[in-house]
Amino acid sequence: MRARSTGSGVRRAGRHLVAVLTGALLLATAPATSAEPSAEPSVRQASHRAAGAAWTGTWATTPTEAPASDTTAFEDETVRQTVRTSIGGDRVRIRLSNEFGSLPLVIGEARVARRAADGPASRTDPRTDRPLTFGGRTSVSIPAGAPALSDPVSLRVPAGSDLVVSIHLPERTQGSTLHAFALQHNYVAAGNVTGRSDIETTATIDRWYFLTGVSVSTGRSERPSAVVAFGDSITDGAETGMDANHRWPDFLAGRLNAAYGPRAVGVLNQGISGNRLLHDPNPPAGSEAENFAAYFGRSALRRFDRDVASQPGAEHLVVLLGVNDLGHPGTVAPESERVTAADIVDAHRQIIARAHDRGLKAYGGTILPFKNDTLGFYSPQNEAARQAVNHWIRTSGAYDAVIDFDRALRDPADPERLLARYDSGDHLHPNEAGAEAMARAVPLHLLR
């Protein structure tokens, strides 16, 4: 990157503090298939009539803003980013976002392709390379605070495959809208190399910039539905492997594809590390958290319409939120923002009401145990609140169904703790085995 942050060490330190020191609660699919067996016409843009086709999200992430200390910028550079699809289709549409930008986001050119079956991870399969257009134009200027949807493009996309989106940023562009904890290696290269299969990378990053969604259309009369995983770092995948796609929603997508094949359900991960139900990031003045708290994203109540209600094809919602509301006050948020179990329950009631208003089925996930965590979340008071919230989720009947993550991962000998084989080591975040156990805890019949 020609113009970077004040130092990659700042970014690394912020990520380390979030994942390991603050607890800011930063949740596999089938393996990618081989490249297209034969070439297709190079520019087979879908007709404008396809804009009325039924679209379903196959991948999504939540955009957040960057803290003042993160001055990452791009100038005449290509950002190449990889995402893992959850369902397949024969048309693709990309969503970009300039939500947290203060100036228009100028995209000089954008292209989409499937990742090559061999070679470096930044390589694309040239037979699948397609230019993206926006209102028929190959470039677009996205106003500050706004998203942009690409025109549909014809491209066969299998479920569980790696899709690569390359965007050229010709002007100096602040990295203002991003998902900071992608657990995915992405790449930067000088100039406009969006259409090249092989690129000479100048930087490797572990974030998604400006890219927030991919949707597909199958051409079938029945549109597949999607489930939104609405959560915090446990949904975001904290403590799972880089480039592994071993977040619990990834494992869920794998289960759904194994069970239902082409008629599987799209899985959209809207987890943000450090996210809370009731409060936006609010680091104490002068604290180290000022360098990373912005990555935690706006409160779940505030972001619901963008991250849940507007997702294409969404019919189901899994909510796993509340532990940061308990653990942040006194650690990376002011003590004055301490909440009660009743406060958390009221927030869940609001999410349920808004989901039902949009015709979504809402499923409540119980909060995982975190006794003796290394991040300063645990206290008898917080444990009592967790137990009270979980009791309400299980017994109130407010949710359409309950997904008992707590029961699936807790230690039977000490139910306030994670079972050792599911514990990442910080006693709060599950490891990959724990993420897989969480996916197994989701009754698939709920999502049909």
LOSE-153509 format. One record per residue (C-alpha): x, y negated, z. Coordinates in Angstrom, 2 decimals, m for minus. Example, Ala and Ser with C-alpha at 12.3 -4.5 7.8 and 13.67 -1.06 7.14 Angstrom:
2
SITE       x       y       z
SITE   12.30    4.50    7.80
SITE   13.67    1.06    7.14
This chain:
448
SITE       x       y       z
SITE    0.00    0.00    0.00
SITE    1.48   m3.27   m1.07
SITE   m0.04   m5.19    1.79
SITE   m0.38   m3.08    4.92
SITE   m1.41   m3.47    8.49
SITE    1.00   m5.08   10.90
SITE    2.53   m1.64   11.13
SITE    1.52    1.96   10.64
SITE    2.63    2.51   14.20
SITE   m0.17    0.24   15.39
SITE   m2.71    2.35   13.57
SITE   m1.20    5.59   14.83
SITE   m1.12    4.27   18.39
SITE   m4.72    3.21   18.18
SITE   m5.78    6.61   16.88
SITE   m3.79    8.39   19.58
SITE   m5.30    6.28   22.32
SITE   m8.79    6.92   21.02
SITE   m8.39   10.65   20.68
SITE   m6.25   11.39   23.69
SITE   m6.19    8.57   26.24
SITE   m9.54    6.81   26.11
SITE  m11.72    9.72   25.17
SITE  m13.61    7.54   23.01
SITE  m15.24   10.61   21.73
SITE  m13.98   10.45   18.55
SITE  m18.58   17.19   15.30
SITE  m16.24   25.51    7.24
SITE  m17.72   25.47    4.41
SITE  m17.22   28.10    1.71
SITE  m13.85   27.68    0.00
SITE  m13.64   25.35   m2.96
SITE  m14.39   27.01   m6.25
SITE  m12.02   26.97   m9.16
SITE  m11.92   24.22  m11.77
SITE  m14.53   23.86  m14.50
SITE  m14.22   26.81  m16.90
SITE  m14.50   24.63  m19.97
SITE  m14.26   20.97  m20.84
SITE  m17.34   18.82  m21.12
SITE  m17.71   15.61  m23.17
SITE  m15.53   12.98  m21.57
SITE  m18.22   10.36  m21.01
SITE  m21.55   12.05  m20.42
SITE  m23.24    9.38  m18.34
SITE  m26.70   10.44  m17.25
SITE  m29.48    8.46  m18.89
SITE  m31.15    5.65  m17.02
SITE  m34.23    7.87  m16.75
SITE  m32.19   10.06  m14.39
SITE  m32.18    7.22  m11.90
SITE  m35.69    8.34  m11.03
SITE  m34.54   11.90  m10.37
SITE  m34.68   13.34   m6.89
SITE  m31.37   12.84   m5.05
SITE  m30.05   14.61   m1.98
SITE  m26.98   13.71    0.02
SITE  m24.16   16.22   m0.19
SITE  m21.63   14.21    1.85
SITE  m21.71   11.09    3.97
SITE  m19.69    9.20    6.51
SITE  m20.40    6.20    8.70
SITE  m18.68    2.89    7.94
SITE  m17.24    0.82   10.76
SITE  m15.30   m2.41   10.86
SITE  m11.61   m2.79   11.57
SITE  m10.32   m4.49   14.73
SITE   m8.40   m7.73   14.37
SITE   m5.14   m5.86   14.93
SITE   m5.69   m3.73   11.81
SITE   m4.65   m5.91    8.87
SITE   m4.51   m3.15    6.27
SITE   m5.01   m4.54    2.78
SITE   m4.72   m3.34   m0.82
SITE   m3.73   m5.27   m3.94
SITE   m3.67   m3.86   m7.46
SITE   m3.75   m0.36   m6.04
SITE   m5.76    2.81   m6.49
SITE   m7.24    4.54   m3.46
SITE   m7.92    8.24   m4.13
SITE  m10.20    9.90   m1.56
SITE  m11.40   13.47   m1.15
SITE  m14.68   14.68    0.31
SITE  m16.15   18.17    0.77
SITE  m19.60   18.76   m0.70
SITE  m22.24   20.62    1.30
SITE  m24.62   21.40   m1.57
SITE  m24.13   21.50   m5.31
SITE  m25.72   19.70   m8.22
SITE  m25.31   18.78  m11.87
SITE  m25.45   15.01  m11.47
SITE  m23.55   12.86   m9.01
SITE  m23.98    9.39   m7.57
SITE  m21.52    7.56   m5.31
SITE  m22.24    4.99   m2.61
SITE  m19.67    2.33   m1.79
SITE  m19.96   m0.21    1.00
SITE  m18.68   m3.70    1.71
SITE  m20.72   m3.93    4.88
SITE  m17.98   m5.43    7.04
SITE  m16.26   m7.49    4.37
SITE  m16.30  m11.27    4.50
SITE  m15.62  m11.61    0.76
SITE  m16.94   m9.76   m2.31
SITE  m15.40   m6.31   m2.81
SITE  m14.10   m6.16   m6.38
SITE  m13.86   m2.65   m7.84
SITE  m11.90   m2.81  m11.10
SITE  m12.63    0.78  m12.04
SITE  m13.92    3.88  m10.29
SITE  m13.89    7.52  m11.33
SITE  m15.00   10.84   m9.90
SITE  m13.56   14.28  m10.50
SITE  m13.17   17.65   m8.85
SITE   m9.87   18.34   m7.15
SITE   m7.50   20.54   m9.12
SITE   m7.26   24.16   m8.05
SITE   m3.48   23.96   m7.76
SITE   m0.69   21.45   m7.36
SITE   m0.58   18.51   m4.95
SITE   m3.69   17.63   m3.02
SITE   m3.94   14.33   m4.89
SITE   m4.30   16.07   m8.28
SITE   m7.64   16.08  m10.07
SITE   m8.97   18.45  m12.71
SITE   m8.93   16.31  m15.90
SITE  m11.72   18.39  m17.45
SITE  m14.07   17.11  m14.73
SITE  m12.96   13.48  m14.74
SITE  m15.84   11.02  m15.20
SITE  m15.92    7.22  m15.19
SITE  m18.39    5.65  m12.79
SITE  m20.48    2.69  m13.83
SITE  m22.62    0.22  m11.92
SITE  m25.53   m1.09  m13.95
SITE  m23.69    0.15  m17.02
SITE  m20.47   m1.73  m16.19
SITE  m17.19   m0.07  m15.30
SITE  m16.36   m2.76  m12.74
SITE  m18.46   m4.22   m9.96
SITE  m18.29   m6.98   m7.38
SITE  m20.08   m5.91   m4.19
SITE  m21.27   m8.87   m2.10
SITE  m20.12   m9.18    1.49
SITE  m22.30   m7.09    3.77
SITE  m23.81   m5.01    0.96
SITE  m23.53   m1.48   m0.44
SITE  m23.53   m0.43   m4.09
SITE  m24.79    2.74   m5.74
SITE  m23.15    3.98   m8.91
SITE  m25.14    5.00  m11.94
SITE  m25.74    8.75  m12.14
SITE  m23.05   10.74  m13.92
SITE  m23.28   14.26  m15.31
SITE  m20.87   16.55  m13.47
SITE  m21.35   20.06  m12.17
SITE  m20.47   20.02   m8.48
SITE  m20.48   23.34   m6.61
SITE  m21.34   23.53   m2.93
SITE  m18.27   23.65   m0.73
SITE  m15.99   22.04   m3.30
SITE  m13.64   19.08   m3.02
SITE  m14.76   15.99   m4.89
SITE  m12.28   13.16   m5.52
SITE  m13.29    9.52   m5.84
SITE  m10.67    7.06   m7.11
SITE  m11.21    3.31   m6.91
SITE   m8.98    0.56   m8.26
SITE   m8.76   m2.61   m6.15
SITE   m7.27   m5.24   m8.46
SITE   m7.42   m8.14   m6.02
SITE   m6.06   m8.47   m2.53
SITE   m8.66   m6.58   m0.48
SITE   m8.80   m6.24    3.26
SITE   m9.54   m2.73    4.49
SITE  m12.52   m4.08    6.37
SITE  m15.06   m1.28    5.87
SITE  m13.77    2.17    6.76
SITE  m14.20    5.41    8.63
SITE  m11.08    5.57   10.76
SITE  m10.98    9.24   11.75
SITE  m11.51   11.08    8.48
SITE   m9.39   14.14    9.32
SITE   m8.69   14.11    5.59
SITE   m5.53   13.09    3.77
SITE   m6.21   10.46    1.12
SITE   m3.78    8.64   m1.14
SITE   m2.75    5.22   m2.40
SITE   m0.93    4.52   m5.66
SITE    0.25    1.38   m7.41
SITE   m1.84   m0.08  m10.23
SITE   m4.91    1.36  m11.88
SITE   m4.30    5.10  m12.09
SITE   m7.91    6.13  m11.47
SITE   m8.02    8.19  m14.67
SITE   m4.76   10.07  m14.17
SITE   m4.78   13.63  m12.93
SITE   m1.39   13.29  m11.24
SITE   m0.47   10.10   m9.44
SITE    2.68    8.87   m7.78
SITE    1.51    8.13   m4.27
SITE    2.89    5.20   m2.32
SITE    1.06    6.00    0.92
SITE   m0.92    8.78    2.54
SITE   m3.79    7.71    4.77
SITE   m6.24    9.55    7.00
SITE   m9.22    7.26    6.56
SITE  m12.04    6.74    4.11
SITE  m12.19    3.18    2.77
SITE  m15.39    1.73    1.27
SITE  m16.73    5.21    0.36
SITE  m19.77    6.16    2.43
SITE  m21.87    8.64    0.49
SITE  m22.17   11.14   m2.34
SITE  m25.53   12.45   m3.51
SITE  m26.44   15.05   m6.11
SITE  m29.38   15.92   m8.28
SITE  m30.03   19.50   m9.32
SITE  m32.58   19.02  m12.06
SITE  m34.85   21.49  m10.29
SITE  m38.47   20.66   m9.62
SITE  m37.85   21.10   m5.90
SITE  m35.39   18.70   m4.35
SITE  m33.17   20.19   m1.63
SITE  m33.52   18.59    1.76
SITE  m30.71   17.30    3.98
SITE  m29.99   17.31    7.69
SITE  m28.25   14.36    9.33
SITE  m25.86   15.13   12.20
SITE  m26.07   11.97   14.29
SITE  m23.35   11.89   16.88
SITE  m20.01   10.83   18.29
SITE  m16.49   12.28   18.15
SITE  m17.69   15.83   18.73
SITE  m19.69   15.54   15.51
SITE  m16.94   13.50   13.83
SITE  m14.58   16.44   14.33
SITE  m12.08   15.20   16.93
SITE   m9.45   17.83   17.77
SITE  m10.17   19.91   14.66
SITE   m7.60   20.34   11.91
SITE   m6.55   17.83    9.28
SITE   m7.92   18.74    5.81
SITE   m9.54   21.82    7.37
SITE  m13.20   20.77    7.18
SITE  m13.80   22.50   10.50
SITE  m16.16   20.01   12.09
SITE  m19.31   21.63   13.43
SITE  m21.44   20.17   10.59
SITE  m18.97   21.74    8.10
SITE  m19.45   25.14    9.71
SITE  m23.21   24.56    9.61
SITE  m23.04   23.81    5.88
SITE  m21.17   27.08    5.41
SITE  m23.85   29.02    7.29
SITE  m26.61   27.40    5.25
SITE  m24.92   28.15    1.96
SITE  m24.30   31.75    2.95
SITE  m27.94   32.15    3.96
SITE  m29.70   30.23    1.21
SITE  m27.26   29.82   m1.68
SITE  m28.38   27.29   m4.31
SITE  m31.36   26.34   m2.17
SITE  m29.25   25.38    0.81
SITE  m29.64   22.18    2.81
SITE  m27.32   19.20    2.48
SITE  m25.41   18.39    5.66
SITE  m24.56   14.73    6.28
SITE  m22.09   13.96    9.04
SITE  m22.93   10.63   10.65
SITE  m20.72   11.06   13.68
SITE  m18.44    8.25   14.80
SITE  m15.68    8.73   17.30
SITE  m16.45    6.68   20.38
SITE  m20.04    5.95   19.42
SITE  m22.67    5.14   22.04
SITE  m26.44    5.13   22.00
SITE  m26.98    1.81   23.71
SITE  m23.96   m0.43   23.28
SITE  m21.69   m1.71   20.55
SITE  m17.94   m1.65   21.18
SITE  m17.03   m4.10   23.91
SITE  m13.44   m3.59   25.07
SITE  m12.43   m5.43   28.22
SITE  m10.49   m8.60   27.38
SITE   m6.76   m8.01   27.33
SITE   m7.08   m4.22   27.32
SITE   m5.41   m1.89   24.82
SITE   m8.90   m0.90   23.69
SITE   m9.14   m4.19   21.82
SITE   m6.85   m2.58   19.22
SITE   m9.22    0.28   18.41
SITE  m12.70   m0.10   19.90
SITE  m14.16   m1.57   16.71
SITE  m13.70    1.84   15.10
SITE  m16.37    3.19   17.46
SITE  m19.12    1.66   15.35
SITE  m22.34   m0.09   16.17
SITE  m24.69    1.57   18.64
SITE  m26.77    4.50   17.46
SITE  m29.95    2.51   17.97
SITE  m28.53   m0.25   15.79
SITE  m27.22    1.95   12.98
SITE  m30.13    4.40   12.78
SITE  m31.83    2.85    9.74
SITE  m28.60    2.79    7.71
SITE  m27.12    6.12    8.77
SITE  m30.22    8.27    9.16
SITE  m33.38    6.80    7.67
SITE  m31.78    5.75    4.38
SITE  m30.02    9.04    3.61
SITE  m31.26   10.56    0.34
SITE  m33.25   13.72    0.87
SITE  m33.04   13.59    4.66
SITE  m35.78   15.62    6.33
SITE  m34.03   16.80    9.50
SITE  m32.04   15.10   12.25
SITE  m29.77   16.60   14.92
SITE  m28.93   14.15   17.71
SITE  m25.89   14.71   19.93
SITE  m25.21   11.45   21.74
SITE  m24.89   10.14   25.28
SITE  m21.56   11.28   26.68
SITE  m19.80    8.04   25.71
SITE  m22.58    6.03   27.33
SITE  m21.63    7.85   30.53
SITE  m17.86    7.85   30.11
SITE  m16.94    4.51   28.55
SITE  m17.96    2.11   31.32
SITE  m14.92    1.64   33.50
SITE  m12.58    3.13   30.88
SITE  m12.84    1.40   27.49
SITE  m15.98   m0.64   28.22
SITE  m16.96   m2.95   31.09
SITE  m18.34   m1.41   34.25
SITE  m21.35   m3.70   33.75
SITE  m22.43   m1.47   30.83
SITE  m22.93    1.58   33.04
SITE  m26.22    3.29   32.22
SITE  m28.54    5.69   34.00
SITE  m30.00    8.96   32.81
SITE  m33.29    7.13   32.35
SITE  m31.59    4.61   30.05
SITE  m30.22    7.42   27.89
SITE  m33.58    9.18   27.80
SITE  m35.28    5.96   26.70
SITE  m32.76    5.63   23.85
SITE  m33.49    9.20   22.76
SITE  m37.21    8.44   22.81
SITE  m36.60    5.50   20.48
SITE  m34.62    7.66   18.04
SITE  m37.35   10.31   18.06
SITE  m40.06    7.71   17.41
SITE  m38.13    6.14   14.55
SITE  m37.32    9.54   13.05
SITE  m40.96   10.59   13.16
SITE  m41.98    7.25   11.66
SITE  m39.83    8.17    8.65
SITE  m41.20   11.71    8.47
SITE  m38.06   13.39    9.82
SITE  m38.02   16.36   12.16
SITE  m35.80   15.50   15.14
SITE  m33.82   18.06   17.14
SITE  m32.17   17.22   20.43
SITE  m28.68   18.49   21.16
SITE  m27.77   18.92   24.81
SITE  m24.65   17.08   26.03
SITE  m21.60   19.29   26.43
SITE  m19.89   19.66   29.85
SITE  m16.71   17.69   30.57
SITE  m15.62   18.52   34.11
SITE  m11.97   17.62   34.83
SITE  m11.56   15.96   31.42
SITE   m8.29   14.15   30.81
SITE  m10.00   10.99   29.61
SITE  m11.55    9.72   32.81
SITE  m15.18   10.49   31.95
SITE  m16.03   12.95   34.69
SITE  m17.50   11.98   38.03
SITE  m20.23   13.56   40.16
SITE  m22.44   10.62   39.18
SITE  m21.89   11.16   35.46
SITE  m22.39   14.89   35.81
SITE  m25.71   14.35   37.57
SITE  m26.80   12.04   34.76
SITE  m25.74   14.59   32.13
SITE  m27.73   17.30   33.87
SITE  m30.78   15.03   34.07
SITE  m30.62   14.12   30.38
SITE  m30.18   17.75   29.35
SITE  m33.11   18.81   31.54
SITE  m35.27   16.22   29.79
SITE  m34.12   17.31   26.32
SITE  m34.89   20.95   27.16
SITE  m38.24   20.50   28.89
SITE  m39.95   17.29   27.79
SITE  m41.13   18.50   24.40
SITE  m40.27   15.09   22.96
SITE  m37.95   16.58   20.35
SITE  m39.33   18.90   17.69
SITE  m36.84   21.51   18.87
SITE  m33.83   21.81   21.14
SITE  m30.32   22.85   20.09
SITE  m28.62   23.88   23.28
SITE  m24.97   23.08   22.60
SITE  m24.32   22.93   26.33
SITE  m25.48   26.50   26.91
SITE  m23.50   27.74   23.89
SITE  m20.16   26.27   25.01
SITE  m20.19   26.05   28.80
SITE  m18.28   28.37   31.10
SITE  m20.79   30.71   32.79
SITE  m18.54   30.83   35.85
SITE  m18.44   27.02   36.08
SITE  m21.23   25.47   33.97
SITE  m19.81   21.97   34.40
SITE  m16.79   22.98   32.30
SITE  m16.22   24.01   28.68
SITE  m15.44   27.69   28.24
SITE  m11.67   27.94   27.88
SITE  m11.73   29.53   24.44
SITE  m13.77   26.58   23.14
SITE  m11.74   23.86   24.87
SITE   m9.37   21.71   22.79
SITE   m7.34   21.02   25.92
SITE   m8.81   17.70   26.99
SITE  m11.82   19.51   28.56
SITE  m14.21   17.30   26.63
SITE  m13.81   17.98   22.90
SITE  m14.35   21.49   21.54
SITE  m11.63   23.07   19.44
SITE  m12.35   24.67   16.06
SITE  m13.71   27.83   17.69
SITE  m16.00   25.60   19.73
SITE  m17.12   23.74   16.62
SITE  m17.99   27.06   14.97
SITE  m19.91   28.11   18.08
SITE  m21.86   24.85   17.92
SITE  m22.84   25.55   14.32
SITE  m23.97   29.05   15.32
SITE  m26.18   27.48   18.00
SITE  m28.30   25.77   15.34
SITE  m31.30   27.97   14.41
SITE  m31.26   27.91   10.62
SITE  m35.03   28.33   10.39
SITE  m35.41   24.79   11.74
SITE  m33.85   23.40    8.58
SITE  m36.08   25.14    6.02
